Amino acid sequence: MYKALDLAIQKQEDVLGGYVIRDKSYSNYMANAIWEIFLQDMKDNYPNAYNSYKNGGGSELKEGRYPPKMACFGSSSRFIYNLSKDIPGFQFEKQFHTHVGGKSNLDGFFDSIDCCTCIEAKCREPYYHTSHFGEKRKNVYYNLLKFITDQNIGLQFDCTETEDNEISIKTYSDDLPIEYFDIIQLVCHFCGIANKLLRNEINKNVRFIYLIYNPKELPETCFKKGMKEEIVNRYNLTLNQMNSIDMNELFKTILNYFDPEKKTQYNFEFIKSDQNDFIDLLNK
């Protein structure tokens, strides 16, 4: 399903595909020459973005066994880069320490006098074959997830220890399984933001924008028969799972986990966005 979205975006943009590596061509990635032009433009005109992606934790620009991640037409990093590259002061690949296990890697961060804006971007990810229901994570998250569950905010994490020192996590919003919305990643982001607030390292007014590519506006002709309906159904399902969670309550709960005396002053707002309203939201 994700490849169908990649190719639909490629068809709409009318950009040459077919990245060749190890004698294999990947039609859902930019052609090698197109990628080199894209990359050179980033180096020359957006050096801060280039350095962020080059040194970031996502390895977006590296060619390995497969083409560079960002060369994919459905890449979320390509998605947010194309939308945000001309915004002065916009930062890509911003890392915050979770103080639970490792760092969270925000796709975007924008600081202003009034507030700071943290952005997570999604494009092809909701359409992967595997779901997040029952995914494995490091067991260092067990206590935090149990704490959230015990607060009775309508979010339950059913954690089962595995033999490889990890936990298998099944997440429910009330009785709804959370399958295609990456809730554990969001918990990590909220941990990073909470700890920045506790240390007075970011503005006390925080907006979190969940930027998700809206496939509904892609013409039917960009898809093989039946694929647009299948992708739109998955998109709607992902949004329904996201909307079932009280994000403001979740953030408050995570902040209280790190600040049990509840001394931290803050304002937090969670906003869903897509390619049509993202820039307007940033300018508000």
C-alpha beads as a LAMMPS data file, in Angstrom:
LAMMPS data file: protein, C-alpha beads

284 atoms
283 bonds

1 atom types
1 bond types

-500.0 500.0 xlo xhi
-500.0 500.0 ylo yhi
-500.0 500.0 zlo zhi

Masses

1 110.0

Atoms # bond

1 1 1 0.000 0.000 0.000
2 1 1 2.819 2.432 0.844
3 1 1 4.422 1.924 -2.567
4 1 1 1.100 2.759 -4.232
5 1 1 1.088 6.082 -2.374
6 1 1 4.730 6.743 -3.348
7 1 1 3.936 6.189 -7.014
8 1 1 0.747 8.274 -6.860
9 1 1 2.730 11.218 -5.476
10 1 1 5.377 10.685 -8.163
11 1 1 2.744 10.660 -10.878
12 1 1 1.091 13.821 -9.585
13 1 1 4.434 15.653 -9.316
14 1 1 5.539 14.338 -12.709
15 1 1 9.081 13.715 -11.476
16 1 1 11.262 11.006 -13.014
17 1 1 11.571 7.934 -10.818
18 1 1 13.798 4.877 -10.920
19 1 1 16.733 5.123 -8.498
20 1 1 19.250 2.446 -9.466
21 1 1 21.442 0.785 -6.867
22 1 1 23.151 -2.611 -7.087
23 1 1 21.635 -3.130 -10.540
24 1 1 18.107 -2.795 -9.178
25 1 1 15.733 0.061 -10.036
26 1 1 13.314 1.519 -7.466
27 1 1 10.465 3.255 -9.272
28 1 1 9.078 4.845 -6.093
29 1 1 12.331 6.775 -5.551
30 1 1 13.689 9.716 -7.548
31 1 1 15.962 8.791 -10.432
32 1 1 19.642 9.120 -9.476
33 1 1 20.165 12.293 -11.516
34 1 1 17.034 13.916 -10.048
35 1 1 18.173 13.005 -6.541
36 1 1 21.604 14.550 -7.143
37 1 1 19.974 17.802 -8.293
38 1 1 17.680 17.758 -5.244
39 1 1 20.611 17.134 -2.899
40 1 1 22.847 19.769 -4.497
41 1 1 20.080 22.350 -4.223
42 1 1 19.771 21.555 -0.509
43 1 1 23.534 21.894 -0.020
44 1 1 23.722 25.197 -1.900
45 1 1 20.539 26.942 -0.804
46 1 1 19.515 25.292 2.474
47 1 1 22.808 24.346 4.168
48 1 1 21.317 24.243 7.679
49 1 1 18.739 21.722 6.526
50 1 1 21.409 19.718 4.710
51 1 1 23.623 19.538 7.793
52 1 1 20.658 18.587 9.979
53 1 1 19.713 15.699 7.715
54 1 1 23.318 14.661 7.137
55 1 1 24.066 14.485 10.870
56 1 1 20.582 13.520 12.094
57 1 1 19.532 10.231 13.583
58 1 1 17.324 9.253 10.646
59 1 1 20.130 8.744 8.088
60 1 1 17.845 10.339 5.507
61 1 1 20.536 11.143 2.943
62 1 1 22.643 8.005 3.122
63 1 1 22.717 5.423 0.396
64 1 1 23.167 1.923 1.761
65 1 1 21.605 -1.330 0.692
66 1 1 18.669 0.744 -0.537
67 1 1 18.366 4.273 -1.976
68 1 1 18.474 7.228 0.451
69 1 1 15.242 7.443 2.456
70 1 1 14.622 11.034 1.428
71 1 1 14.756 10.113 -2.250
72 1 1 11.441 8.282 -1.839
73 1 1 8.428 10.192 -3.150
74 1 1 6.458 9.281 -0.014
75 1 1 9.267 10.130 2.414
76 1 1 8.032 12.100 5.430
77 1 1 11.352 13.979 5.605
78 1 1 10.980 15.020 1.958
79 1 1 7.378 15.977 2.709
80 1 1 8.176 18.336 5.588
81 1 1 11.356 19.649 3.930
82 1 1 9.496 20.744 0.803
83 1 1 6.875 22.497 2.918
84 1 1 9.232 24.176 5.396
85 1 1 12.614 24.819 3.760
86 1 1 11.864 28.476 3.014
87 1 1 10.712 29.333 6.551
88 1 1 13.440 31.361 8.321
89 1 1 14.559 29.740 11.556
90 1 1 12.856 26.406 10.904
91 1 1 14.903 23.465 12.222
92 1 1 14.863 19.901 10.944
93 1 1 15.760 16.714 12.834
94 1 1 15.635 18.320 16.288
95 1 1 16.628 15.925 19.064
96 1 1 15.396 15.990 22.665
97 1 1 16.570 13.567 25.336
98 1 1 13.654 11.519 26.684
99 1 1 15.372 10.725 30.033
100 1 1 13.759 7.310 29.713
101 1 1 15.636 5.671 26.875
102 1 1 17.571 7.577 24.242
103 1 1 16.458 10.641 22.285
104 1 1 13.327 11.629 20.437
105 1 1 13.883 12.883 16.905
106 1 1 11.418 15.612 15.928
107 1 1 10.960 16.137 12.211
108 1 1 10.616 19.869 12.742
109 1 1 11.019 22.570 15.367
110 1 1 10.141 26.238 15.139
111 1 1 10.755 28.723 17.932
112 1 1 9.118 32.124 18.193
113 1 1 8.600 34.754 20.880
114 1 1 5.110 33.479 21.665
115 1 1 5.677 29.719 21.628
116 1 1 7.749 26.808 20.410
117 1 1 6.304 24.425 17.841
118 1 1 7.316 20.764 17.670
119 1 1 6.398 18.801 14.555
120 1 1 6.109 15.127 13.751
121 1 1 5.562 14.391 10.051
122 1 1 4.017 11.316 8.464
123 1 1 3.522 10.463 4.813
124 1 1 3.917 6.811 3.772
125 1 1 4.288 5.374 7.308
126 1 1 0.597 4.644 8.088
127 1 1 0.457 2.369 5.032
128 1 1 3.152 -0.125 6.016
129 1 1 2.163 -3.787 6.149
130 1 1 2.856 -4.151 9.869
131 1 1 0.886 -2.349 12.567
132 1 1 2.082 -0.833 15.852
133 1 1 -0.210 -3.133 17.828
134 1 1 2.093 -5.541 19.668
135 1 1 5.322 -3.861 18.547
136 1 1 8.458 -4.346 20.623
137 1 1 10.306 -1.603 22.482
138 1 1 13.044 -1.431 25.109
139 1 1 11.788 -2.443 28.541
140 1 1 12.970 0.913 29.959
141 1 1 9.550 2.257 28.926
142 1 1 7.642 -0.211 31.095
143 1 1 7.328 1.961 34.224
144 1 1 6.263 5.035 32.257
145 1 1 3.641 3.145 30.258
146 1 1 2.305 1.511 33.430
147 1 1 2.099 4.938 35.077
148 1 1 0.086 6.328 32.148
149 1 1 -2.244 3.327 32.213
150 1 1 -2.795 3.686 35.974
151 1 1 -3.927 7.318 35.618
152 1 1 -7.170 6.213 33.934
153 1 1 -7.082 8.746 31.102
154 1 1 -8.595 6.268 28.654
155 1 1 -5.269 5.005 27.339
156 1 1 -4.087 1.521 28.213
157 1 1 -0.705 -0.017 27.442
158 1 1 -0.745 -3.801 27.723
159 1 1 2.959 -4.655 28.096
160 1 1 4.331 -8.186 27.941
161 1 1 7.996 -8.908 28.644
162 1 1 9.826 -10.843 25.935
163 1 1 12.817 -13.135 26.102
164 1 1 15.099 -10.547 24.473
165 1 1 14.765 -8.024 27.328
166 1 1 12.116 -6.008 25.515
167 1 1 8.401 -5.479 25.940
168 1 1 5.619 -6.168 23.467
169 1 1 3.101 -3.317 23.642
170 1 1 -0.591 -3.475 22.756
171 1 1 -2.204 -0.056 23.067
172 1 1 -5.913 0.643 23.501
173 1 1 -7.804 3.923 23.597
174 1 1 -10.700 2.735 25.741
175 1 1 -11.520 -0.448 23.781
176 1 1 -10.101 0.726 20.437
177 1 1 -6.813 -0.949 19.404
178 1 1 -4.230 1.621 18.261
179 1 1 -2.729 -0.036 15.211
180 1 1 -1.580 2.509 12.631
181 1 1 -1.077 5.642 14.706
182 1 1 2.418 5.509 16.227
183 1 1 1.501 6.283 19.823
184 1 1 4.781 5.048 21.357
185 1 1 6.784 7.429 19.198
186 1 1 4.503 10.242 20.366
187 1 1 5.053 9.257 24.010
188 1 1 8.815 9.556 23.384
189 1 1 8.359 13.026 21.876
190 1 1 6.239 14.104 24.842
191 1 1 8.947 12.828 27.216
192 1 1 11.551 14.948 25.444
193 1 1 9.361 18.068 25.510
194 1 1 8.411 17.545 29.162
195 1 1 12.042 17.341 30.215
196 1 1 12.918 20.457 28.216
197 1 1 10.136 22.289 30.080
198 1 1 11.368 21.017 33.435
199 1 1 14.820 22.413 32.680
200 1 1 13.498 25.730 31.337
201 1 1 15.160 25.031 27.985
202 1 1 12.160 25.821 25.773
203 1 1 9.267 28.270 25.733
204 1 1 6.545 27.412 28.265
205 1 1 3.953 27.713 25.502
206 1 1 4.217 24.540 23.433
207 1 1 2.380 23.556 20.264
208 1 1 2.723 20.056 18.906
209 1 1 1.727 19.746 15.248
210 1 1 1.092 16.270 13.898
211 1 1 1.617 16.783 10.179
212 1 1 0.164 13.926 8.158
213 1 1 -0.025 13.807 4.383
214 1 1 -3.616 13.872 3.129
215 1 1 -3.960 11.490 0.146
216 1 1 -7.569 12.447 -0.613
217 1 1 -6.611 15.219 -3.035
218 1 1 -4.550 12.904 -5.248
219 1 1 -6.437 12.195 -8.508
220 1 1 -7.898 8.733 -8.953
221 1 1 -5.843 8.432 -12.135
222 1 1 -2.632 8.416 -10.059
223 1 1 -3.567 5.028 -8.582
224 1 1 -4.166 1.532 -9.811
225 1 1 -7.805 0.498 -9.623
226 1 1 -9.115 0.393 -6.049
227 1 1 -5.898 1.590 -4.402
228 1 1 -6.999 5.140 -3.640
229 1 1 -10.024 3.910 -1.698
230 1 1 -7.846 1.474 0.253
231 1 1 -5.312 4.193 1.105
232 1 1 -7.979 6.745 2.085
233 1 1 -9.615 4.150 4.347
234 1 1 -6.288 3.549 6.111
235 1 1 -5.749 7.316 6.382
236 1 1 -9.173 7.776 7.992
237 1 1 -8.575 4.847 10.327
238 1 1 -5.259 6.356 11.439
239 1 1 -6.924 9.706 12.128
240 1 1 -9.746 8.031 14.050
241 1 1 -7.224 6.268 16.262
242 1 1 -5.329 9.519 16.834
243 1 1 -8.499 11.490 17.574
244 1 1 -9.642 8.923 20.132
245 1 1 -6.748 9.943 22.421
246 1 1 -6.868 13.022 24.645
247 1 1 -3.421 14.339 23.734
248 1 1 -3.457 17.233 26.182
249 1 1 -4.271 14.826 29.023
250 1 1 -1.568 12.436 27.836
251 1 1 1.041 15.189 27.822
252 1 1 0.009 16.363 31.297
253 1 1 0.277 12.791 32.584
254 1 1 3.778 12.360 31.146
255 1 1 4.889 15.705 32.582
256 1 1 3.548 14.636 35.995
257 1 1 5.575 11.421 35.740
258 1 1 8.762 13.496 35.653
259 1 1 7.395 16.274 37.888
260 1 1 5.259 14.557 40.562
261 1 1 5.005 17.782 42.581
262 1 1 3.415 19.460 39.534
263 1 1 5.490 22.631 39.803
264 1 1 6.032 23.193 36.075
265 1 1 3.981 25.954 34.462
266 1 1 3.124 25.416 30.805
267 1 1 0.553 25.663 28.041
268 1 1 0.278 22.750 25.617
269 1 1 -1.752 22.376 22.439
270 1 1 -1.893 19.373 20.099
271 1 1 -2.910 20.121 16.508
272 1 1 -3.493 17.791 13.570
273 1 1 -2.365 19.260 10.251
274 1 1 -1.846 18.347 6.602
275 1 1 -0.157 19.879 3.563
276 1 1 -3.044 22.291 3.043
277 1 1 -2.999 24.157 6.369
278 1 1 0.490 23.571 7.784
279 1 1 2.070 26.870 6.731
280 1 1 -0.938 28.863 7.963
281 1 1 -0.689 27.116 11.334
282 1 1 2.987 28.001 11.673
283 1 1 2.238 31.642 10.924
284 1 1 -0.449 31.924 13.609

Bonds

1 1 1 2
2 1 2 3
3 1 3 4
4 1 4 5
5 1 5 6
6 1 6 7
7 1 7 8
8 1 8 9
9 1 9 10
10 1 10 11
11 1 11 12
12 1 12 13
13 1 13 14
14 1 14 15
15 1 15 16
16 1 16 17
17 1 17 18
18 1 18 19
19 1 19 20
20 1 20 21
21 1 21 22
22 1 22 23
23 1 23 24
24 1 24 25
25 1 25 26
26 1 26 27
27 1 27 28
28 1 28 29
29 1 29 30
30 1 30 31
31 1 31 32
32 1 32 33
33 1 33 34
34 1 34 35
35 1 35 36
36 1 36 37
37 1 37 38
38 1 38 39
39 1 39 40
40 1 40 41
41 1 41 42
42 1 42 43
43 1 43 44
44 1 44 45
45 1 45 46
46 1 46 47
47 1 47 48
48 1 48 49
49 1 49 50
50 1 50 51
51 1 51 52
52 1 52 53
53 1 53 54
54 1 54 55
55 1 55 56
56 1 56 57
57 1 57 58
58 1 58 59
59 1 59 60
60 1 60 61
61 1 61 62
62 1 62 63
63 1 63 64
64 1 64 65
65 1 65 66
66 1 66 67
67 1 67 68
68 1 68 69
69 1 69 70
70 1 70 71
71 1 71 72
72 1 72 73
73 1 73 74
74 1 74 75
75 1 75 76
76 1 76 77
77 1 77 78
78 1 78 79
79 1 79 80
80 1 80 81
81 1 81 82
82 1 82 83
83 1 83 84
84 1 84 85
85 1 85 86
86 1 86 87
87 1 87 88
88 1 88 89
89 1 89 90
90 1 90 91
91 1 91 92
92 1 92 93
93 1 93 94
94 1 94 95
95 1 95 96
96 1 96 97
97 1 97 98
98 1 98 99
99 1 99 100
100 1 100 101
101 1 101 102
102 1 102 103
103 1 103 104
104 1 104 105
105 1 105 106
106 1 106 107
107 1 107 108
108 1 108 109
109 1 109 110
110 1 110 111
111 1 111 112
112 1 112 113
113 1 113 114
114 1 114 115
115 1 115 116
116 1 116 117
117 1 117 118
118 1 118 119
119 1 119 120
120 1 120 121
121 1 121 122
122 1 122 123
123 1 123 124
124 1 124 125
125 1 125 126
126 1 126 127
127 1 127 128
128 1 128 129
129 1 129 130
130 1 130 131
131 1 131 132
132 1 132 133
133 1 133 134
134 1 134 135
135 1 135 136
136 1 136 137
137 1 137 138
138 1 138 139
139 1 139 140
140 1 140 141
141 1 141 142
142 1 142 143
143 1 143 144
144 1 144 145
145 1 145 146
146 1 146 147
147 1 147 148
148 1 148 149
149 1 149 150
150 1 150 151
151 1 151 152
152 1 152 153
153 1 153 154
154 1 154 155
155 1 155 156
156 1 156 157
157 1 157 158
158 1 158 159
159 1 159 160
160 1 160 161
161 1 161 162
162 1 162 163
163 1 163 164
164 1 164 165
165 1 165 166
166 1 166 167
167 1 167 168
168 1 168 169
169 1 169 170
170 1 170 171
171 1 171 172
172 1 172 173
173 1 173 174
174 1 174 175
175 1 175 176
176 1 176 177
177 1 177 178
178 1 178 179
179 1 179 180
180 1 180 181
181 1 181 182
182 1 182 183
183 1 183 184
184 1 184 185
185 1 185 186
186 1 186 187
187 1 187 188
188 1 188 189
189 1 189 190
190 1 190 191
191 1 191 192
192 1 192 193
193 1 193 194
194 1 194 195
195 1 195 196
196 1 196 197
197 1 197 198
198 1 198 199
199 1 199 200
200 1 200 201
201 1 201 202
202 1 202 203
203 1 203 204
204 1 204 205
205 1 205 206
206 1 206 207
207 1 207 208
208 1 208 209
209 1 209 210
210 1 210 211
211 1 211 212
212 1 212 213
213 1 213 214
214 1 214 215
215 1 215 216
216 1 216 217
217 1 217 218
218 1 218 219
219 1 219 220
220 1 220 221
221 1 221 222
222 1 222 223
223 1 223 224
224 1 224 225
225 1 225 226
226 1 226 227
227 1 227 228
228 1 228 229
229 1 229 230
230 1 230 231
231 1 231 232
232 1 232 233
233 1 233 234
234 1 234 235
235 1 235 236
236 1 236 237
237 1 237 238
238 1 238 239
239 1 239 240
240 1 240 241
241 1 241 242
242 1 242 243
243 1 243 244
244 1 244 245
245 1 245 246
246 1 246 247
247 1 247 248
248 1 248 249
249 1 249 250
250 1 250 251
251 1 251 252
252 1 252 253
253 1 253 254
254 1 254 255
255 1 255 256
256 1 256 257
257 1 257 258
258 1 258 259
259 1 259 260
260 1 260 261
261 1 261 262
262 1 262 263
263 1 263 264
264 1 264 265
265 1 265 266
266 1 266 267
267 1 267 268
268 1 268 269
269 1 269 270
270 1 270 271
271 1 271 272
272 1 272 273
273 1 273 274
274 1 274 275
275 1 275 276
276 1 276 277
277 1 277 278
278 1 278 279
279 1 279 280
280 1 280 281
281 1 281 282
282 1 282 283
283 1 283 284
